[in-house]
Amino acid sequence: MKTISSKVVKKFITRSPSLLSSSASLTSIASFNVCNKAFPSSLLNDFSKFCYQRDLPRAMQALELMHTHCIWADCIAYSELIKCCLARRAIQHGKRVHVHLFSNGHVPKTFLINILINMYVKFGLLPDAQDVFEKMPDRNVVSWTTMISAYSAAKLNDKALEFLVLMQREGVRPNMFTYSSVLRACDGLFNLRQLHCCIIKIGLDSDVFVRSALIDVYSRWGQLENALRVFDEMVTGDLVVWSSIIAGLAQNSDEKDVISWSTMIAGLAQNGYSKEALKLFESMKEIKVALVVRICLASREWGKERRRRPIEQFKSLIGFI
């Protein structure tokens, strides 16, 4: 049977005294066999505690001892450790966790592999993320969406679109987060319109994140009419969608109008002068600065007033319909 050496335990205990109780001795701990339940239990408890406390040095020391003796903790403890690595930009520690998780034939759960992929993406190590992804025994929608989002953010648009096709071939159905990510990878109106048709077909066109992404991309391609059409189909006034249409209008509006009018309206609304904001809007009817109206409608104070006035009334006032 494999026995833990006194030298290994002494080194670990010196840095991690919580492994020893007040009555325990180095000799008694060193004599424990790895099959003995007392040692693994104590080590795992300490490892989990260090992870939750974000004590990265001691958590890594515990992980090394666990690695030596083929002991694995639960997924949540590892996820906390990976969060700690991300927060401290500890890339090498993160890679060490990865090695440990796949050591000695051990295969972690899909949930934890997804966290590893996300870790590499956030570290900017896309090839490493792809390597983990390709070796996954089972990939779910989170796995695919994480990679699609990463490719989209890296401007690898063809790769993002390719992965959307591949995931569906594997029988994994994209969700609202998948489409909101892949939409921003569209490099032409043809792809955008195809995706829009797919989104409508599966019934995700009412999702706020998808709708927001559609508005963003249509606006980027100068298709303001289509962006407004998506916006007008909105059932509820979500701030995310309002923000998207504001940004889209800003991309297609006169900069001087945007700066001057929005500054005045936003200043009034944010400081509780909703009535004054409404009065300023009344004075703007003939000017028809559409962006400012959208900004007012999106603000918290203006939102209270908006409930008392139909959206269609505002549209007719500013001449969009």
C-alpha positions as CSV (number, residue, x, y, z in Angstrom):
1,M,0.0,0.0,0.0
2,K,1.1,3.6,-0.8
3,T,2.0,5.6,2.3
4,I,2.4,9.4,2.6
5,S,6.0,10.3,3.4
6,S,6.8,12.4,6.5
7,K,8.8,14.8,4.3
8,V,5.8,15.5,2.0
9,V,3.3,15.9,4.9
10,K,5.8,18.1,6.9
11,K,6.2,20.5,4.0
12,F,2.5,20.8,3.5
13,I,1.6,21.1,7.2
14,T,4.2,23.8,7.7
15,R,2.4,25.9,5.2
16,S,-1.1,24.7,6.0
17,P,-1.3,24.1,9.8
18,S,-5.1,23.7,9.7
19,L,-4.6,20.2,8.5
20,L,-3.4,19.2,12.0
21,S,-5.6,19.3,15.0
22,S,-4.1,20.4,18.3
23,S,-3.6,16.8,19.4
24,A,-2.3,15.4,16.1
25,S,1.4,14.7,15.5
26,L,3.5,14.6,12.4
27,T,4.2,10.9,12.9
28,S,0.6,9.9,13.2
29,I,-0.4,11.9,10.1
30,A,2.6,10.5,8.1
31,S,1.6,6.9,9.0
32,F,-1.8,7.3,7.5
33,N,-2.4,5.2,4.4
34,V,-4.0,7.0,1.4
35,C,-6.9,4.5,1.7
36,N,-7.5,5.7,5.2
37,K,-10.6,7.9,5.2
38,A,-9.3,10.4,7.8
39,F,-6.5,11.9,5.7
40,P,-8.5,12.5,2.5
41,S,-11.4,13.9,4.4
42,S,-9.2,16.4,6.3
43,L,-7.3,17.4,3.1
44,L,-10.5,17.9,1.1
45,N,-12.1,20.0,3.8
46,D,-9.0,22.2,4.0
47,F,-8.8,22.5,0.2
48,S,-12.5,23.5,0.0
49,K,-12.0,26.1,2.7
50,F,-9.0,27.6,1.0
51,C,-10.9,27.8,-2.3
52,Y,-13.9,29.6,-0.7
53,Q,-11.6,31.9,1.2
54,R,-9.8,32.7,-2.1
55,D,-6.5,31.7,-0.4
56,L,-4.8,30.8,-3.7
57,P,-1.3,29.8,-2.3
58,R,-2.7,27.4,0.3
59,A,-5.3,26.1,-2.0
60,M,-2.6,25.2,-4.6
61,Q,-0.5,23.6,-1.9
62,A,-3.5,21.4,-1.0
63,L,-4.1,20.7,-4.6
64,E,-0.6,19.4,-5.1
65,L,-0.9,17.0,-2.2
66,M,-4.3,15.8,-3.6
67,H,-2.7,15.4,-7.0
68,T,0.1,13.3,-5.6
69,H,-2.3,10.9,-4.0
70,C,-5.1,10.9,-6.7
71,I,-7.7,12.7,-4.6
72,W,-10.3,14.9,-6.3
73,A,-12.6,17.4,-4.7
74,D,-16.1,18.4,-5.7
75,C,-16.9,20.6,-8.8
76,I,-17.9,23.7,-6.8
77,A,-14.5,23.9,-4.9
78,Y,-12.6,23.7,-8.2
79,S,-14.9,26.4,-9.7
80,E,-14.1,28.7,-6.8
81,L,-10.4,28.0,-7.3
82,I,-10.6,28.8,-11.0
83,K,-12.5,32.1,-10.2
84,C,-9.6,32.9,-7.9
85,C,-7.1,32.2,-10.6
86,L,-9.0,34.5,-13.0
87,A,-9.2,37.3,-10.5
88,R,-5.5,37.2,-9.9
89,R,-4.6,36.5,-13.5
90,A,-2.8,33.4,-12.3
91,I,-2.5,31.7,-15.6
92,Q,0.0,29.0,-14.6
93,H,-2.0,28.1,-11.5
94,G,-5.1,27.8,-13.7
95,K,-3.2,25.5,-16.1
96,R,-2.0,23.4,-13.1
97,V,-5.7,22.9,-12.0
98,H,-6.4,21.8,-15.5
99,V,-3.6,19.2,-15.4
100,H,-4.8,17.9,-12.0
101,L,-8.4,17.5,-13.2
102,F,-7.5,15.3,-16.1
103,S,-4.7,13.3,-14.3
104,N,-4.6,9.5,-13.9
105,G,-7.6,8.9,-16.2
106,H,-9.9,11.2,-14.2
107,V,-12.5,13.0,-16.3
108,P,-14.3,15.9,-14.7
109,K,-18.0,16.7,-15.2
110,T,-19.1,18.7,-18.2
111,F,-20.0,21.6,-15.9
112,L,-16.3,21.8,-14.8
113,I,-14.9,21.4,-18.2
114,N,-17.0,24.3,-19.4
115,I,-15.5,26.4,-16.6
116,L,-12.0,25.5,-17.8
117,I,-12.9,26.6,-21.3
118,N,-14.3,29.8,-20.0
119,M,-11.1,30.3,-18.0
120,Y,-8.9,30.0,-21.0
121,V,-11.1,32.3,-23.0
122,K,-10.9,35.0,-20.3
123,F,-7.1,34.6,-20.2
124,G,-7.1,35.2,-23.9
125,L,-5.8,31.7,-24.6
126,L,-8.2,30.7,-27.3
127,P,-6.1,27.8,-28.7
128,D,-6.0,26.3,-25.2
129,A,-9.8,26.7,-24.9
130,Q,-10.3,25.1,-28.3
131,D,-8.1,22.2,-27.3
132,V,-10.1,21.5,-24.1
133,F,-13.3,21.8,-26.1
134,E,-12.2,19.3,-28.8
135,K,-11.3,16.7,-26.2
136,M,-14.6,16.9,-24.4
137,P,-16.5,13.6,-24.3
138,D,-19.8,15.4,-24.1
139,R,-20.5,19.0,-25.2
140,N,-23.7,20.9,-24.2
141,V,-25.1,24.2,-25.3
142,V,-22.9,26.0,-22.8
143,S,-19.8,24.5,-24.3
144,W,-20.7,25.5,-27.8
145,T,-21.9,29.0,-26.8
146,T,-18.7,29.7,-24.9
147,M,-16.6,29.0,-28.0
148,I,-18.9,30.8,-30.4
149,S,-18.9,33.9,-28.1
150,A,-15.1,33.7,-27.9
151,Y,-14.7,33.5,-31.7
152,S,-17.1,36.3,-32.2
153,A,-15.3,38.5,-29.7
154,A,-12.0,37.7,-31.4
155,K,-13.5,38.7,-34.8
156,L,-13.1,35.1,-36.0
157,N,-16.5,35.4,-37.7
158,D,-16.2,32.4,-40.0
159,K,-15.3,30.2,-37.1
160,A,-18.2,31.4,-35.0
161,L,-20.7,30.7,-37.8
162,E,-19.1,27.4,-38.5
163,F,-19.5,26.3,-34.9
164,L,-23.2,27.3,-35.0
165,V,-23.6,24.8,-37.9
166,L,-21.6,22.1,-36.2
167,M,-23.4,22.3,-32.9
168,Q,-26.7,21.8,-34.7
169,R,-25.3,18.8,-36.6
170,E,-24.4,17.3,-33.2
171,G,-28.0,17.7,-32.1
172,V,-27.4,20.6,-29.7
173,R,-30.0,23.3,-30.0
174,P,-28.7,26.9,-29.8
175,N,-30.3,29.2,-27.2
176,M,-30.8,32.9,-26.9
177,F,-27.2,33.4,-25.7
178,T,-25.8,31.4,-28.6
179,Y,-27.7,33.5,-31.2
180,S,-27.0,36.9,-29.4
181,S,-23.3,35.9,-29.7
182,V,-23.2,34.6,-33.2
183,L,-25.3,37.5,-34.6
184,R,-22.4,39.9,-33.8
185,A,-20.2,37.7,-35.9
186,C,-22.2,38.4,-39.0
187,D,-20.0,39.9,-41.7
188,G,-22.7,40.6,-44.2
189,L,-26.4,41.2,-44.6
190,F,-26.9,37.8,-46.3
191,N,-25.8,35.9,-43.1
192,L,-27.7,38.3,-40.9
193,R,-31.0,37.8,-42.7
194,Q,-30.5,34.0,-42.7
195,L,-29.9,34.0,-39.0
196,H,-32.8,36.3,-38.4
197,C,-35.1,33.9,-40.3
198,C,-33.8,31.0,-38.1
199,I,-34.4,32.9,-35.0
200,I,-38.0,33.6,-36.0
201,K,-38.5,30.0,-37.0
202,I,-37.5,28.7,-33.5
203,G,-39.4,31.4,-31.6
204,L,-36.4,33.3,-30.1
205,D,-37.2,36.6,-31.8
206,S,-39.0,37.8,-28.7
207,D,-36.0,37.3,-26.4
208,V,-34.5,40.6,-25.2
209,F,-30.8,39.6,-25.7
210,V,-31.5,38.3,-29.3
211,R,-33.6,41.3,-30.1
212,S,-30.9,43.6,-28.8
213,A,-28.2,41.8,-30.9
214,L,-30.4,42.1,-34.0
215,I,-30.8,45.8,-33.5
216,D,-27.1,46.2,-32.9
217,V,-26.1,44.4,-36.1
218,Y,-28.7,45.9,-38.3
219,S,-27.6,49.3,-37.1
220,R,-24.0,48.5,-37.7
221,W,-24.8,47.7,-41.3
222,G,-26.7,50.9,-41.8
223,Q,-30.1,49.1,-41.9
224,L,-31.8,51.5,-39.5
225,E,-35.3,50.7,-40.9
226,N,-34.8,47.0,-40.1
227,A,-33.4,47.9,-36.7
228,L,-36.5,50.0,-35.9
229,R,-38.8,47.3,-37.2
230,V,-37.3,44.8,-34.7
231,F,-37.6,47.4,-32.0
232,D,-41.2,48.2,-32.9
233,E,-42.1,44.5,-32.5
234,M,-41.0,44.6,-28.9
235,V,-43.8,43.6,-26.5
236,T,-42.2,45.0,-23.3
237,G,-39.9,48.0,-22.9
238,D,-36.7,46.4,-21.7
239,L,-33.7,48.7,-21.0
240,V,-31.3,46.5,-22.9
241,V,-33.3,46.9,-26.1
242,W,-33.8,50.6,-25.5
243,S,-30.0,50.9,-25.1
244,S,-29.5,49.1,-28.4
245,I,-31.9,51.2,-30.4
246,I,-30.3,54.4,-28.9
247,A,-26.9,53.2,-29.9
248,G,-28.2,52.3,-33.4
249,L,-29.8,55.7,-33.8
250,A,-26.6,57.4,-32.6
251,Q,-24.6,55.6,-35.3
252,N,-27.0,57.0,-37.9
253,S,-27.8,60.5,-36.5
254,D,-26.2,63.9,-36.4
255,E,-23.5,64.0,-33.7
256,K,-24.2,67.6,-32.7
257,D,-27.9,66.9,-32.1
258,V,-27.0,63.8,-30.1
259,I,-24.6,65.6,-27.8
260,S,-26.6,68.7,-27.1
261,W,-30.1,67.4,-26.7
262,S,-29.2,64.1,-25.0
263,T,-27.1,66.0,-22.4
264,M,-30.0,68.3,-21.5
265,I,-32.6,65.5,-21.3
266,A,-30.5,63.0,-19.5
267,G,-29.4,65.7,-17.0
268,L,-33.0,66.6,-16.2
269,A,-34.2,63.0,-16.0
270,Q,-31.3,61.7,-13.8
271,N,-31.8,64.6,-11.3
272,G,-35.5,64.0,-10.8
273,Y,-36.8,66.7,-13.1
274,S,-39.1,64.5,-15.1
275,K,-41.7,67.3,-15.7
276,E,-39.0,69.6,-17.1
277,A,-37.8,66.7,-19.3
278,L,-41.3,66.4,-20.6
279,K,-41.6,70.1,-21.3
280,L,-38.3,70.0,-23.2
281,F,-39.7,67.1,-25.2
282,E,-42.8,69.1,-26.1
283,S,-40.5,71.8,-27.4
284,M,-38.8,69.3,-29.6
285,K,-41.8,68.0,-31.4
286,E,-41.1,70.0,-34.6
287,I,-37.4,69.3,-34.4
288,K,-38.0,65.5,-34.4
289,V,-34.7,64.4,-32.8
290,A,-35.5,60.7,-32.6
291,L,-32.5,59.7,-30.5
292,V,-33.4,62.1,-27.6
293,V,-36.9,60.7,-27.4
294,R,-35.5,57.2,-27.2
295,I,-33.1,58.2,-24.5
296,C,-35.8,59.9,-22.5
297,L,-38.1,56.8,-22.8
298,A,-35.2,54.6,-21.6
299,S,-34.5,56.6,-18.5
300,R,-35.9,55.6,-15.2
301,E,-37.7,58.9,-14.5
302,W,-39.1,59.2,-17.9
303,G,-40.2,55.6,-17.8
304,K,-42.7,56.5,-15.1
305,E,-44.2,59.1,-17.4
306,R,-44.1,56.8,-20.5
307,R,-46.5,54.4,-18.9
308,R,-49.2,57.1,-19.1
309,R,-48.6,57.8,-22.8
310,P,-48.8,55.1,-25.5
311,I,-45.6,54.5,-27.4
312,E,-47.5,54.9,-30.7
313,Q,-48.3,58.5,-29.7
314,F,-44.6,59.3,-29.4
315,K,-43.9,57.6,-32.7
316,S,-46.4,59.7,-34.5
317,L,-45.1,62.8,-32.9
318,I,-41.6,62.3,-34.1
319,G,-42.7,61.1,-37.6
320,F,-41.2,57.6,-37.7
321,I,-44.5,56.1,-38.9
